[in-house]
Amino acid sequence: MSQPGRGRLVVISAPSGAGKTTLVRELLGREPSLRFSISYTTRPPRATEMDGEDYFFVDERQFERMRSRNEFLESARVFDHWYGTGRAHVDSLLTEGFSVLMEIDWQGAQQIRGSDPHAMGIFILPPSKRELERRLRGRGTDPEPVIARRLADAVDDMSHWREFDYVVVNDDVDAAADRLVRILRGSGEEFATDDAATAARVERMLAA
Ligand code: 5GP
């Protein structure tokens, strides 16, 4: 049973290239009762990232210590690095009544589903494979094998969409944020992964 007054976990996953980060930022701006869970990672920060804002950047030893103390709600190795959600921070936000948005990969989403049946899972898809490829190619400065690996990883990630409660296509940030708000407010049935029309549309997109 979920406790009254306690917030809910909202898990958002997407392949890279789906435009998830911009969408999540938009959603957080629209939903004041929703707070972002800042993950821990062993990945080095990118030029624009701030410690304690985008991630808590830690080394492998710190991460391993936290793992051995059971301080993560979930954790997974994604690409070449470790990522994990700190249990204490999420728990205090939930107790305060906030819903907590976790932007994590499908492996972490599986762990959350196993430990919290009330968690809501949403999968974000790009509008098409072609658009995904265009986004992953970026400025065109990466070598072809790097792009090929990114694409293969993204296709592999997308195969997990059915494990989520809802699926949202990010064709336009504003429209996709509207869909997410509807889902969070309990009126997004048409985006449910068990909705036959939605499932057929997603299958068609993935097969194209
Ligand atoms: P990036 O390094 O590009 O920020 O993220 C790479 C992948 O790691 C993304 O799929 C992102 O959702 C995932 N990720 C970020 N934080 C966490 C986390 O705390 N746990 C898990 N399982 N995955 C995460």
Boltz pocket constraint, residues with backbone or C-beta under 6 A from the ligand:
constraints:
  - pocket:
      binder: B
      contacts: [[A, 12], [A, 13], [A, 14], [A, 16], [A, 39], [A, 40], [A, 43], [A, 74], [A, 75], [A, 76], [A, 78], [A, 83], [A, 84], [A, 85], [A, 103], [A, 104], [A, 105], [A, 106], [A, 107], [A, 108], [A, 109]]
      max_distance: 6.0
